[in-house]
């Protein structure tokens, strides 16, 4: 099991719309092959900064199966317009 951590900076003033888009996208993650849950965290010090933490069975479930799916395109349609910059994404595992 791995975790994808995506740091997402949104354009100031679009935070509420972004959060609504993420809420609308929840079923996309719920049905994604290998996805075991997703949680959005918002920074207190930097309110336009978020971290999306998604648990996947493997890195490939995220990078190949999900990113290659129409659902990934839908995810980007729902939230991409609010990005101030491309998200910074990394995959981590517990040690």
Secondary structure by P-SEA (a helix, b strand, c coil): cbbbbbbccccccaaaaaaaaaaaaaaaaaacccccbbbbbbbcccccbbbbbbbbcccccccccccccaaaaaaaaacccccccccbbbbbbcc
